[in-house]
Amino acid sequence: MKRICIYLTFDSQKIVDRYIGYMLKELKTCVDYLAVVCNEDNVVQGKNILEQYANVIFYRENIGLDAGGFKDALIKYIGWKKILEYDELVLVNDSLFGPFSSMKNIFYTMEKVPVDFWGLSKHGEYRKKELDTYPEHIQSFFITIRSKMLHSNLFKSYWEEMPYYSSYHQVVRKHEMLFTQHFFKLGFTYDVLADIEINNSLKFENNYCQYAVIPYELVKKRNFPFLKRQQIAEDNKLEKQTQEELFQVMQYIDKETYYDVNLIWENIIRTLNISDLQRNLHFRYIISEGSEYGEHKENIAIIVFVSYRRSAETVIEYLRNLKKINLKINIIAQSKELLDDYKNNEWECAIVAKENIAEFLSNYCNYDLVCILNDADLTSEIRPNYIGKSYFFNSWNNLAKDEMHVMKIQKLFDENPYLGLLTNPQPNFGEYFGEFGKGWDGKYEEVNNLVKDKGINCQISMDKPPFSKQKNLWLRAKILNKLKGWGEKEVSYLPYLWIYIAQHCGYYSGIVESSEYAAMNEINLQYYLEKITEKVRYQYGSFKNFLEFEKKISEPYLNEFCTKYNRILVYGTGIIARKYKDILPRPEMYIVSDGQARLQELDGIPVKYLSEIKNIDDFGIILCLNRKNQVQVIEELNRRGIKNYLCI
């Protein structure tokens, strides 16, 4: 059996990570010829990984995405003459971590299945009235084509006639979802490795993408020895309530397979948004009560920035609870008077000007761990002092409660080598409740510019603000090295930047709580949720899930807006437009920005460019876009003097 394999990779930073090398090594045990297609003009790091295993490497512009890369490899780079020298063709992309069992076993298992083409998994037929419908199909990240189908003119014609799709959505809709049934209707048979049928339903609206929702079950029980990379950061885990599966599958891969889980961590920390990782892998650690915490061996420093004289008593109480541990403790202030209450103790005190704080912190980069703490206003001059005390408690009780607590935080860093930063939960009481939902709070552009100016290699997005904006935290001290040369204005943005600096250094970030605080916080959050949902239900009507909850809030404003206009346009044709389709009026047209890829129509409704709409003031425009695109489109609409729009 002679096999040829085409492996396609794309990375926006033009980096090839080690997990790709492992996959290529495994593929080479089963294929005779391995061609790698890079959907970029070159590789700046990791090219040696490709060269070690590939027979040939091709570089191309990312036209047509994965499907375009396979098309060019088959038709232009390798050519049908060479392709047809082989009995089987394997098409694979780089979205898979694994395999967690040998590739030889995978091919051996499937050799016993008498079909014309096969894959690793498939999506069952899906139908949901007025929302979506698509047939059963093999998911296209791994497909093997056998001789009968490979050597048919029908297979050749499919690729030669396939256009270069301009978006991921088009590739999925026009290629992945149709490929299987296209060839099945032509008389070719198919199957998949994973036991997908056990979770499929004859009620088609209950079928779902199983590798995205239940990865642990698939890897452990259903013969799917891979983890899909992009699903780790999928943004709708809360709606499906399966985020426990990701943590479980990572633990299973690490403890129950021979696969080096570091290959996964290296890639996802570099390429995915840290807020997504924190939420979906629930990086929230609870420090329990008790005395078992292991041996203190790290070189640890605690830096306390003080700004309020009345806080000294409370700060000193906490610091004295740490006296049994050999820690370096520094008290830092802007003036001599603020240090007077601290000087008779065993810790060091220093005055550091605001413009020198970054340089001061960077001097601690040779420690193992550093804890940065701030005091709080504990007076009643601005607000009742119980609010300041609660704020102080939220930070100090979760980060530096006592020596056992600190030792257990040290142990967390020891046991999780990719953990780089821990902060306390965002306070949710009093006036601090109003901070929830602010996101970037208008500071995205400044933070993004700083990221670029300082060369911070991270995944930052207007749609995904940092999961926590805090001044109090534990971190691996080497992260502080990145602060060298920063000024006072740059330091003022650190609460937004900490998790991205940690990502630049190869670490993820999380939240840490004492068990007593976690219990209290859980009760508070449940109380807030109950009150908010009760209010929405009373004012807007009942709902069954979070998506319906969101729609209930949006619907009154949408209806009020639409009554002002007889003609409606929907701006956007992507996920959000589909998500809210059932509460949107049927638009006269969909529109997209000039120069963007577009469909000719959506659900039988034409799709036009903004510049093609005549008498646009006669329409009400509903913006169904993510936050980043909303900002860009609103700027363009305002520039054109268009004010008749509403954001969903």
Secondary structure, 3 states (H helix, E strand, C coil): CCEEEEEEECCCCCECCHHHHHHHHHHHCCCCEEEEEECCCCCCECHHHHHHHCCEEEECCCCCHHHHHHHHHHHHHCCHHHHCCCCEEEEEECCEECCCCCHHHHHHHHHCCCCCEEECCEECCEEECCCEEECCEECCCEEEECHHHHCCHHHHHHHHHCCCCCCHHHHHHHHHHHHHHHHHHCCCCEEECCCCHHHCCCCHHHCCCHHHHCHHHHHHHCCCCCEECHHHHCCCHHHHCCHHHHHHHHHHHHHHCCCCCHHHHHHHHHHCCHHHHHHHCCCEEEECCCCCCCCCCCCEEEEEECCCHHHHHHHHHHHHCCCCCCCEEEEEECCCHHHHHHCCCCCEEEECCHHHHHHHHHCCCCCCEEEEEECCCCCCCCCCHHHHHHHHHHHHHHHCCCHHHHHHHHHHHHHCCCEEEEECCCCCCHHHHHHCCCCCCCCHHHHHHHHHHCCCCCCCECCECCCCCCCCEEEEHHHHHHHCCCCHHHHCCHHHHHHHHHHHCCCEEEEEEEHHHHHHHHHHHHHHHHHHHHHHHHHHCCCCCHHHHHHHHHHHHHHHHHCCCCEEEEECCCHHHHHCHHHCCCCCEEEECCCCCCCCEECCEEEEEHHHCCCHHHEEEEECCCHHHHHHHHHHHHHCCCCCEEEC
